[in-house]
Amino acid sequence: MNVTIKELPSFEVAFFRHVGSYLETYHAWEKLGEWASQNGLFPPEQSFIGISLDDPSVTEEYACRYDACVTIPDGFQKDVHPHVQFQSLPGGLYGMYQFYDTVDKFGILYQSLFGQWLPNSGYDPDDRHCLEFSMNNPAEDPEGKAKIDLYVPIKKRA
């Protein structure tokens, strides 16, 4: 697997949470996209980041949590947006893999990274969340594919 080791800064993000199947996270993305548009939060200045909070092989599908996030600039007035949640995403060392395929194949990527690449990488998983940087809108892609830079949090193996 072609994984690049990168150091990421911390990010402040606004987010909408989806609870349920990871194949239905578009509900949160639609809400976030509308809100981000109203507030002028667009790439390349801001980044759209997805966070899968649960392992669907352990957590029932109906209970899986997912955060659809957009980075916010310094000084953003959070207090005037009571219906939006905010959080800080910690920076640090990550292994990054560039994915370009249909979203239904994204789970296979997680299995490959954690089951094959990570054990042979010289790194251990860290306790931060994986970050899924959305590099396109699959609905606008000619092949309906998602382009995602997946960042897996890692630390040097002792």
N, C-alpha and C positions, 0 to 999 in steps of 0.2 A: 504494500500500500504506500502511496506517495503522501506521507505526512510531513509537514513542516513544523518545526518547533518555533513558537513565537511567544514574546512577552506582551501582554495586553495591559493597558491602563485600566483603572476602574471607570465605571460608567454610571451616570445617573439616568434613570429611565422612567417613563410613564408606561403603564401597562393595563391591559384588560385580561382577565383570567377566564379561561374556558375549562369546564369540568365535564369530562366525558371522553369519547373516542378521540384519539389523536388525528383520525382522518376527518374530523369535523372542526378542526381548529380555525377554519376559515371564518367561523362566526366571530371569534375574537379579533381576527385580522380585519374584518369588515368594520367593526366598531372602532378599532384603533385607526384604521385608514381614514375614516370619516373625521375623527377627532384630530388626527395629525394634519389633515388637509385644512381644517378650520383654523389651525394654529401655526400654519406655515412650517411644519416640521417634515422636511424632505431630504433625501440623499441629494448630493453627496455630503451636505453639512451634517445630517443626522443619519443614523443607522437603524434599520429594523432588525430586531433580534427576537428569536423564539426561544423559549426555555421549556423543555419537557421535564416536569418535576417528578414524575413517577416512572417506574419500570413496569410496562404493561405485562411482563411475564410474572410479576409479583402482585401488582395492583389490579383489581377488577376494572374492566374497561370503563364502566360508568363513573368510576371514582378517579380516573387519571386527571391530573391537573397540568395545565399548560398556560404560560404567560406569553402573550403577544406584546412586545415592547418596542418603544422608539426612544432613542437617546434624546435627552433634552439639553439645551445649552446652559451654561453657567448663568445664574440669575433668573432662570425661568420662574414665573410666579405660580407656584404649585397651589397656593391657598385659594385661588380663584377657580379651581377645577375640582370641586368636591366629589364628583362622580367618577373621577379617575384615580387609580392607585399609582403610587410612586415607590421606587426602591433603588438601592445602590447595588451594583454588580461589582464584586471585587475583581481587581486585576490579578496578574500573575502569569505563571508559565502555563502554556497550552500547546497541545498538539493540534494542528489545523489540517483538515482534509476538505478538498473542494469536491462537492457533490453536484452532479447535474443529471437528474433522472426524474421519474414520476414519484410523487410523494409516497405512494404505497410501498416503495422500495427503500425508504429512508430507515425503517427499523432494521433492515438487513445490514445497513452501514454501521449502526450502533453495535450490533452483534459482532461484526467483523473487527471493528476498532477495539472493543473491549475483550473479545475472545481470541483474536489473532495478533493484531499489531501491538497492543499494550503489553502483553506478557513477554514479548520478544524485543521491546523497545529500550530497556534500561531505565524506564520510568514506572512509577506507580500512580494510580489514580489519586487525585486530590479530592477533598470533600466539597469543593465548589461545584456549581451546576455547569453542565455543558451549555455552550452558547451557540445558537443556530443563526448566523448572520444571513438574512434573506437578501440575496443579490439581484432578484428579479421578482416579478409577479407571475406565477405560473399560469394564471388566467390569460395573460397577454403573451405568453411564450408560444411560438408557432407550433411546437410539439407538445404543449401542455406540461412542460417539465419545470421543476424547481431547481434554481441554482442557489446552493446553500454552502457557505463556508462554515463547517462544523468545527468548533473549538472544544477540545476535551481537556479539562483541567488536569495537570500532571505535576509531579514532583520527582526529583532525582531519587532513584532507588538507592537505599542505604547499603 
